[in-house]
Amino acid sequence: MIDRPALLVVHAVDTEGPLGGDARRLPDGSPEFFDRWEDIEASLAELTSKAFREEHCDSFGRPYVFDWFILDFMGFRTNPKHRVAAYHDTYDHLVALPTEPDAIDWHYHVPPASGAGDEWSETWLSSNECNTILARRLLERGTFPAAFRAGGTIEDDAGSHWLDEVFALDFSNRVSERSRGTGDLYSFDWHGAPARWGSYHPAHHSFLEEGAMRRYIYRCIDLRSRYNELTVDHVTEAMREVARSGSQLVLSYFSHDNRDMRPETRSAVDLLRSASAETGVPWASCTAAEAHRLFHGLDHDELRLEVELEPQGVAVRAEGEPLQRTPFVAAELADGRIVRLVARETGARRWLAPLEGALVSRAGAAASTRAAVVTTAFAER
């Protein structure tokens, strides 16, 4: 139990699976990344083991946890880094590990108009694959994420508006003292975004500014990379802010599963324990949603959703207040395709995704609360 102000720590992992082919190599020519699932699973099996979690427990004796942001590398025409291009492959490997204490959320690389698998897209509008991936996650795995992290930490305003209709939490803000705002898409660093630990609501005209949109954007920097790293100053300053304010604060950092995360995770815990001893401020290992609720003092409120297949389309009803304007609705069509349907409000907490009913064999809906509690519901013919 977290019974006093603490630094709420979220270890986000961009979970992408093997990376080989023409991927960057170390100066001696050896691979910088794991290019086989066997190597990734060996490292993650140690990190997710009961022994590792307990040995690296937080100030409250709670085991160390991760938040896995899962990538489906789909929608691309080329694959020079030999990623696994299959729906749910990374998800299925993760859930086969002892990840029950953790959260599984969503990571997305927007396919560029060129379709090149080693290019970033300059606009969210270059592909609709985001809707297909999530529709499949909902219908084929029966689950839906509460939080998101952008591939390359790259967002744009079109993407911001799409995200606001789908997610409660966005852990993509990479701003730090090293942010320069060069305009280089390949080192997108959120220059100009709020540089405090915690969250903000983005503005409609710019996701880098505070405003009145729904989702909560959290700062999350590289744990250790060529671009940036978590330092003792980051941790100590955050803990001193907890001491000054007497309130919880969220500090978040991210890793990649296809690098060996073991040394950097041990190093992060050493930093946290050292800074905690110096400042007297405890730290708590949290998932994104748990940290969000503790930071904002929110209860674990839940929705109740109902889905029905009607002649006019997929009808959804809610008991409780969703954060989004409309639920995310997915349908499997009679021809086997899985798609997202756009729902329209038909009354108080009532929506209809219009489509001739005979064309839908099954459907699902997902929505989250302000507390980032996700509810799903399903119906089939």
C-alpha angles and dihedrals in degrees: 000000000000100000102166140034110296144166104261107215123202119189104198119193124200094217108201108146127227120359119195138124110077094352116143116279135208120262091263091055096252120132115277091198137046108258097186131061089226091065094044092048092049092056094042092047088062094045094049096043119116090239094055094044093051095043088054097041122151129250091280094053091254116145118255113263137193135209109220114208102199124214126203104196096214137135097047128121097206133037110194093161093053096237118173105263104200134108114257096002094123092038092053093049091051098049089050088065123074092272097135093116091053137073126245114212137157136284121180137191109198109226109235122231088256091058090224110156095215098049131090118227119240091212138035087222094072094087144019093208091110090071094046094051094050093043089055092046089054099045102031100038100025095229140098131200127245097200139043139203122193121233108251083005083272119153134158132192094263089054091046092058092048092048092050090063093051114031139048095201134042117186096183103106103118098173116142141148086281095058111120107169094227093161090238106143090206093062100037103172107170092246108190096023119123106287098204127107108255134043144303137187111243124235121249092238096045132016088206092066132066116256147128106297118124110242126080116237115205129197112245122170134190113281089208127344142129088268104045146343141201109259136195087250091059092052097041094048091049092051092048089053089054089052092048096046100035087222138109119267131194120228116182136181134175139222137178124243093219091064120068100266096183100089095043093047091052089047092051092053090048089053092049094048093046093049091045091053090049097046102030089232117131125224129215126205107226144167116243094259095046092049090048093053094046093046094052097034093240127161121233091260118179137205128217116218130190125193126195132179106228131177090256096048141277114339121201129190128186136201107201132026118294118206093223124070091235134013121253105256124197127184138188108218126216090256091057099256118136115214143162115250122206111235123212125206113252100172143332104332090343126119139174127204099203118225131128102275096227090063093063122076097176138353142190137195133202134188137162136216128232085265090060094248108149123211126190133190134183143197134182137187 
